[in-house]
């Protein structure tokens, strides 16, 4: 068993390389990461960050090129039998047989698990009781995802790795799953989570690690990550010059974007100045620093261009 002194998941100097010689590509470049027992840890990655390559090693699906990974004190590749029975893994895609019913699928999976949950309990846990006798090919994408999750939790795992668990789920089902993940933590399980949805991270994660170009570039609680990040005030650039509070000014088309360390005093000063000088601030918007704003800044490429929001959380090797 892991202890408070021993991380449930420990990664040291992890490297993962594809190919050889001049064609070799290093997708993971010396990652260090600890996931404390009984916590929810979110691993985020921009396009090409190496998140999936890291997860595959932690899940025991691929060996590391260099470095050390331990799950509950074991090497997940060399000691796979010992790790497998104590972990639950939810992959992005499953390969279940379409002709089997939901119940038959869970029964088949239960045969591979040490001390599985009763099938009826698994069905109820993921709100699948009414779909138990429907063939897998007849399920919606969200229902199929719930079967995937039921299988991942079949053995009451101590460590759960959830790779984009709410993809395809409707808002109600997403929040139901959030409750389930919180329950896992309450019961003492450790959860390593990847997701497209930053609101999911803010709602669930005790700690967050953000990867870029094969390295972890930011780690901490959500509050710690956003603490030193500027807030933002934007408005249509007025026809004449306006004295602005201290901050970093950028132009985004016809908008002036002012990044400031503290939002309230800067916004107050700006509004008072605009009133005094008789300037109308059109399209005025103000927002505090958020995980999204930090993430999008970290997603900027070396040339300063930011990936589209629908791309930045794409899985990448």
C-alpha positions in Angstrom: 0.0 0.0 0.0 1.1 3.6 -0.6 1.6 5.8 2.4 1.4 9.6 2.8 5.2 9.6 2.4 5.1 7.5 -0.8 3.4 8.9 -3.8 0.7 6.7 -5.4 2.3 7.6 -8.7 6.0 8.6 -9.0 7.7 9.7 -12.2 11.4 10.6 -12.3 13.3 11.7 -15.4 10.9 10.1 -17.8 11.9 10.1 -21.4 10.1 8.6 -24.3 11.6 8.5 -27.8 10.1 7.3 -31.1 12.3 6.1 -33.9 16.1 6.0 -34.2 18.9 7.9 -35.6 18.2 11.1 -37.5 14.5 10.3 -37.5 14.2 9.9 -33.7 11.7 12.2 -32.0 11.7 12.7 -28.2 8.1 13.1 -27.1 8.7 13.2 -23.4 11.8 15.0 -22.1 12.7 14.4 -18.5 9.3 14.6 -16.7 9.2 14.5 -12.9 5.8 14.1 -11.3 4.3 12.9 -8.0 0.7 12.1 -7.5 -0.2 12.0 -3.8 -2.4 9.1 -2.4 -6.1 10.0 -2.2 -6.0 13.0 -4.5 -7.2 14.0 -8.0 -4.4 15.1 -10.2 -5.1 16.6 -13.6 -2.5 16.3 -16.4 -3.1 18.8 -19.2 -1.2 19.1 -22.4 -1.2 21.2 -25.5 -1.0 19.7 -29.0 2.2 17.7 -29.2 2.9 18.0 -25.5 3.6 14.3 -24.8 0.7 13.7 -22.4 -0.4 10.5 -24.0 3.1 9.2 -24.3 3.5 9.8 -20.5 0.2 8.1 -19.7 1.0 5.0 -21.7 4.0 4.4 -19.6 2.2 5.0 -16.3 -0.6 2.7 -17.5 1.9 0.0 -18.3 1.1 0.0 -22.0 4.6 1.0 -23.2 8.1 1.1 -21.7 10.0 4.3 -21.0 13.1 5.1 -23.1 14.7 6.4 -19.9 13.8 7.3 -16.4 11.7 5.6 -13.7 7.9 5.2 -13.1 6.3 3.7 -10.1 2.7 3.0 -9.5 1.9 1.9 -5.9 5.6 1.2 -5.6 5.8 -1.0 -8.7 7.1 -0.7 -12.2 3.9 -0.6 -14.3 5.6 -2.5 -17.2 7.9 -5.0 -15.4 5.4 -5.6 -12.6 2.3 -5.3 -14.7 0.3 -8.2 -13.0 0.9 -6.6 -9.5 -0.1 -3.2 -10.8 -3.0 -4.3 -13.0 -5.2 -5.7 -10.2 -4.9 -2.5 -8.2 -5.5 0.0 -10.9 -8.4 1.0 -13.2 -7.6 2.5 -16.6 -10.0 4.4 -18.9 -8.6 4.8 -22.4 -9.9 7.3 -24.9 -11.3 4.5 -27.0 -12.4 0.9 -26.2 -12.7 -2.1 -28.5 -15.8 -3.8 -27.1 -17.7 -6.3 -29.3 -20.7 -4.6 -30.8 -22.9 -7.8 -30.7 -22.6 -8.1 -26.9 -25.1 -6.5 -24.6 -24.1 -4.1 -21.9 -24.6 -6.8 -19.3 -22.6 -9.3 -21.3 -19.8 -6.8 -21.8 -19.5 -6.2 -18.1 -19.6 -9.9 -17.3 -16.8 -10.5 -19.8 -14.7 -7.7 -18.2 -15.5 -9.0 -14.7 -13.8 -12.3 -15.6 -10.5 -10.4 -16.0 -10.7 -8.6 -12.7 -9.7 -9.7 -9.2 -12.8 -9.4 -6.8 -15.0 -7.5 -9.3 -18.1 -5.5 -8.2 -21.4 -7.3 -8.8 -22.7 -6.6 -12.3 -25.9 -5.1 -11.0 -23.9 -2.7 -8.8 -21.8 -1.6 -11.8 -24.9 -1.0 -13.9 -26.4 1.1 -11.2 -23.2 3.0 -10.5 -23.2 4.4 -14.0 -26.9 4.6 -14.5 -27.0 1.7 -17.0 -29.6 -0.6 -15.5 -32.2 0.3 -18.1 -29.7 -0.3 -20.9 -28.4 -3.6 -19.6 -29.8 -5.7 -22.4 -29.1 -3.3 -25.2 -26.3 -4.4 -27.6 -23.2 -2.2 -27.5 -23.6 -1.1 -31.1 -27.0 0.3 -30.2 -25.7 2.7 -27.5 -25.2 6.4 -27.9 -21.6 7.8 -27.5 -22.3 8.9 -24.0 -23.8 5.5 -23.0 -20.8 3.7 -24.5 -18.5 6.0 -22.4 -20.4 5.0 -19.3 -19.8 1.3 -20.0 -16.1 2.1 -20.4 -16.1 3.8 -17.0 -18.0 0.9 -15.4 -15.3 -1.4 -16.6 -12.5 0.8 -15.3 -14.1 0.8 -11.9 -15.0 -2.8 -11.8 -12.2 -3.9 -9.5 -12.6 -1.1 -7.0 -9.1 0.1 -7.9 -6.7 2.0 -5.6 -5.4 4.1 -8.5 -7.7 5.2 -11.4 -6.4 6.7 -14.6 -9.2 8.5 -16.5 -8.3 9.7 -20.0 -10.9 12.2 -21.1 -13.7 10.5 -19.1 -16.6 12.9 -20.0 -16.0 13.0 -23.8 -19.4 12.5 -25.4 -21.4 12.9 -22.2 -24.3 15.4 -21.9 -24.0 18.1 -19.2 -26.1 16.2 -16.6 -24.0 13.0 -17.1 -20.8 15.0 -16.9 -21.8 16.4 -13.5 -22.9 13.0 -12.3 -19.5 11.6 -13.2 -17.9 14.4 -11.3 -19.7 13.2 -8.3 -18.5 9.7 -8.9 -14.9 10.9 -9.2 -15.2 12.8 -5.9 -16.6 9.7 -4.3 -13.6 7.7 -5.4 -11.3 10.3 -3.7 -13.5 10.2 -0.6 -13.1 6.4 -0.5 -9.3 6.8 -0.6 -8.6 6.2 -4.3 -6.0 8.2 -6.3 -7.2 9.6 -9.6 -5.0 10.8 -12.5 -7.2 12.7 -14.9 -6.8 14.1 -18.4 -9.6 16.2 -19.9 -10.5 18.6 -22.6 -12.6 20.6 -20.2 -10.9 23.2 -18.0 -14.1 23.6 -15.9 -13.8 20.0 -15.1 -10.2 20.5 -13.8 -11.4 23.5 -11.7 -14.2 21.5 -10.2 -12.2 18.3 -9.4 -8.5 18.6 -9.3 -6.4 18.9 -6.1 -3.3 19.6 -8.3 -2.7 20.3 -11.9 0.4 19.6 -14.1 0.6 21.3 -17.5 2.8 19.8 -20.2 4.3 21.5 -23.2 6.8 20.1 -25.7 7.5 17.0 -23.6 8.1 18.9 -20.3 6.0 20.0 -17.3 6.0 23.8 -17.5 3.6 24.6 -14.6 2.3 22.6 -11.6 0.3 23.4 -8.5 -3.2 23.9 -7.3 -5.5 25.9 -9.6 -5.2 28.8 -7.2 -1.4 28.6 -7.2 -1.2 28.4 -11.0 -3.4 31.5 -11.6 -2.0 33.5 -8.7 0.8 35.3 -10.5 -1.1 35.5 -13.9 -2.4 38.9 -15.0 -6.1 39.8 -15.2 -7.4 41.3 -18.5 -9.4 44.4 -19.5 -10.3 44.8 -23.1 -12.2 47.5 -25.0 -12.5 49.0 -28.4 -9.6 51.3 -29.0 -10.9 54.8 -28.7 -10.4 57.5 -31.3 -8.1 59.5 -29.1 -5.4 58.6 -26.6 -6.4 57.7 -23.1 -4.2 57.5 -20.1 -4.2 53.9 -18.9 -3.4 52.3 -15.6 -0.1 50.4 -15.3 -0.1 47.2 -17.2 0.9 45.5 -20.5 -1.0 46.8 -23.5 -1.6 44.7 -26.6 -3.6 45.3 -29.7 -6.0 42.6 -31.0 -7.6 43.9 -34.1 -9.7 46.9 -33.1 -9.5 46.0 -29.4 -7.0 47.2 -26.8 -6.2 44.4 -24.4 -4.6 45.6 -21.1 -3.1 42.9 -18.8 -2.9 44.1 -15.2 -1.7 42.5 -11.9 -4.9 43.5 -10.0 -8.2 43.8 -11.7 -10.4 46.0 -9.4 -8.0 49.0 -8.9 -7.0 49.0 -12.6 -10.6 48.8 -13.8 -11.7 51.6 -11.3 -8.8 53.9 -12.5 -9.7 53.2 -16.2 -13.4 54.0 -15.7 -12.7 57.2 -13.8 -10.2 58.4 -16.4 -12.6 57.6 -19.2 -15.4 59.5 -17.5 -13.1 62.5 -16.7 -11.9 62.7 -20.3 -15.4 62.0 -21.8 -14.4 58.8 -23.6 -16.9 56.0 -24.1 -15.3 52.5 -23.7 -17.1 50.3 -26.2 -17.1 46.6 -26.0 -15.6 46.8 -22.5 -14.8 43.4 -20.9 -12.9 42.6 -17.7 -12.0 39.2 -16.4 -9.8 37.9 -13.6 -7.0 35.4 -14.3 -8.3 31.8 -14.9 -6.9 28.4 -15.6 -8.0 28.9 -19.2 -6.1 32.2 -19.6 -3.0 30.6 -18.1 -3.4 27.5 -20.3 -3.8 29.5 -23.5 -0.7 31.6 -22.7 1.3 28.4 -22.2 -0.2 27.0 -25.4 1.5 29.8 -27.4 4.1 28.6 -29.8 7.7 29.9 -30.0 6.5 32.6 -32.5 3.9 33.9 -30.1 0.9 32.4 -31.8 -1.7 30.8 -29.6 -3.4 27.6 -30.7 -7.2 27.7 -31.2 -9.1 26.8 -28.0 -10.5 23.8 -29.7 -7.0 22.5 -30.4 -5.0 23.2 -27.3 -6.3 20.1 -25.4 -6.0 17.7 -28.2 -4.2 14.5 -27.3 -0.8 14.2 -28.7 2.1 11.8 -28.4 
